[in-house]
Amino acid sequence: MRYTLVILTLILITADCLAQAPFSRLELRIQGTQNVNRNLLHDYWHPASGVKVSAATPFYAGDWEVNLGVHRFNGSAEAPGFGALWISSGWRLKIPVTTRIRLKPGIGFGNYRMSFDESVTGYSGERRESDFVGSIGMLASLDVGRRWFLFGQAEYLRIQTQPLMRLWFISAGIGLKVNTGKFLQTLLE
């Protein structure tokens, strides 16, 4: 009896994810992002706001997505600033809270590319660095119409630099859901 709530929740999540037709729609999102944690990296670089765009589609159990994020870290006297381009692919589970609200935990993997304002002579002497990135996060969305939704997201990035970069981002944005149609659905499959 004490596991009844857990079992019912898992059935609800599984039923919602399995009831969708793969590639039947696209979910397009744009959001403003901000790095909010503080660690050794932040002694030398100061985060500015960024932007991220994403496209997601139903995929058998959950949603498959691709992301492109751009943000800036301003430098200090010890280190030049850099712009970062983050490209990733990931998977999200959909957890319905109400008919209009969904929680979507997810994971992602990709590439984090930094372009420094000037050569980083104290380190590698290079102006660009490209590293593997893994992420986990939670997205909460609220439907505001049949096709439009607002959302907020918290996301943790682990970038395989030396030393390791650990960044927390919060963001908010707007999204649009569109049906793909048979031709595009067949093409994606």
C-alpha positions in Angstrom: 0.0 0.0 0.0 2.8 2.4 0.7 4.1 2.1 -2.9 0.7 2.7 -4.5 1.4 6.5 -5.2 4.9 5.7 -6.6 3.4 3.0 -8.9 0.5 5.2 -10.1 3.0 8.0 -10.8 5.2 5.7 -12.9 2.2 4.3 -14.8 1.0 7.9 -15.6 4.5 8.9 -16.8 5.0 5.8 -18.9 1.5 6.0 -20.4 2.0 9.6 -21.4 5.4 8.9 -23.0 4.3 5.7 -24.9 1.0 7.2 -26.2 2.9 9.6 -28.5 3.7 8.9 -32.1 7.4 9.3 -32.8 8.3 12.4 -34.8 4.6 13.5 -35.0 5.4 17.1 -33.9 8.2 19.6 -33.4 8.6 21.7 -30.3 10.6 24.9 -30.9 12.0 26.9 -28.0 14.0 30.1 -27.5 15.2 31.2 -24.1 17.4 33.6 -22.3 20.0 32.0 -20.1 22.1 33.1 -17.1 25.0 31.3 -15.3 24.2 31.5 -11.6 26.8 29.5 -9.7 30.2 30.6 -8.4 33.4 28.6 -8.5 37.1 28.9 -9.4 36.3 29.8 -13.0 34.4 32.9 -11.8 37.5 34.3 -10.1 38.8 35.1 -13.7 35.6 35.3 -15.8 32.3 37.0 -15.2 29.2 35.5 -16.8 26.9 37.6 -19.0 23.4 36.6 -20.3 23.1 34.2 -23.2 20.5 32.7 -25.5 19.6 29.1 -26.3 17.4 27.7 -29.1 16.1 24.1 -29.1 14.0 21.7 -31.2 12.4 18.6 -29.8 10.3 15.8 -31.2 8.6 12.8 -29.6 10.7 9.7 -29.6 9.2 6.4 -28.5 9.7 7.0 -24.7 10.2 10.8 -24.1 11.5 13.5 -26.4 14.7 13.7 -28.4 16.1 17.3 -28.7 18.9 19.3 -30.2 20.2 22.5 -28.6 22.3 25.5 -29.6 23.4 27.9 -26.8 25.5 31.0 -27.0 26.8 32.9 -23.9 29.6 35.2 -22.9 32.1 35.3 -20.1 33.8 38.7 -19.6 37.5 38.6 -18.8 39.5 40.2 -16.0 43.1 41.6 -15.8 44.4 38.0 -15.5 42.4 36.4 -18.4 40.8 37.4 -21.7 37.0 37.1 -22.1 35.5 34.4 -24.2 32.3 33.6 -26.1 30.9 30.1 -25.7 29.0 28.0 -28.3 27.3 25.0 -26.8 25.8 22.4 -29.2 24.2 19.3 -27.8 21.7 16.5 -28.3 19.6 15.0 -25.5 16.6 13.2 -24.3 13.7 14.3 -22.0 11.1 12.5 -20.1 7.6 14.2 -19.9 5.9 14.2 -16.5 2.3 15.7 -16.6 1.5 17.7 -13.5 -1.9 19.0 -14.8 -3.4 19.2 -18.3 -1.4 22.5 -18.9 1.8 22.0 -16.8 4.6 19.5 -17.5 7.9 18.7 -15.9 10.6 17.5 -18.2 13.8 16.1 -16.7 16.5 15.5 -19.2 20.1 14.7 -20.1 22.3 15.9 -22.9 25.8 15.5 -24.5 27.6 17.6 -26.9 30.4 20.1 -27.5 31.3 23.3 -25.7 33.5 25.6 -27.8 35.2 28.7 -26.3 36.6 31.5 -28.5 38.8 33.7 -26.5 39.2 37.4 -27.2 43.0 37.0 -27.4 45.5 34.2 -27.1 45.5 32.5 -23.7 49.2 32.4 -23.4 49.3 31.4 -19.8 47.5 28.2 -20.6 47.7 26.7 -24.1 48.5 29.7 -26.3 45.3 29.0 -28.3 42.4 31.3 -29.1 39.9 28.5 -29.3 39.1 25.4 -27.1 36.6 22.7 -27.8 35.5 20.2 -25.1 33.0 17.5 -24.4 30.0 18.6 -22.3 27.4 16.6 -20.4 24.3 18.2 -18.9 21.3 17.3 -16.7 18.3 19.6 -16.1 14.7 20.2 -15.4 12.3 22.1 -17.6 8.9 23.2 -16.4 6.4 24.3 -19.1 3.0 25.9 -19.0 0.7 25.8 -22.0 -0.7 29.3 -22.8 -2.7 28.2 -25.8 -3.1 25.3 -28.1 0.4 25.7 -29.7 2.3 28.2 -27.4 3.9 27.6 -24.0 6.1 29.4 -21.5 8.8 27.6 -19.7 11.6 27.8 -17.1 14.7 25.6 -16.9 17.5 24.8 -14.5 20.5 23.1 -16.0 23.9 21.8 -14.8 26.7 21.6 -17.3 29.9 19.6 -16.7 32.6 20.7 -19.3 35.6 18.4 -19.6 38.2 21.2 -19.5 41.3 21.2 -17.3 40.4 22.2 -14.6 36.9 20.8 -14.9 34.2 23.5 -15.5 30.9 23.0 -13.6 28.2 25.6 -14.5 24.6 26.0 -13.4 22.3 27.9 -15.7 18.7 29.1 -15.2 16.6 30.3 -18.1 13.2 31.3 -19.2 11.6 31.4 -22.6 8.7 30.7 -25.0 8.0 27.8 -27.2 5.8 26.7 -30.1 4.4 23.2 -30.9 3.7 22.3 -34.6 2.6 19.1 -36.1 5.1 17.7 -38.6 2.7 16.1 -41.1 3.1 12.7 -42.8 5.9 13.8 -45.2 8.2 15.3 -42.5 7.4 12.5 -40.1 8.4 9.9 -42.6 11.6 11.9 -43.4 12.6 12.0 -39.7 11.9 8.3 -39.2 
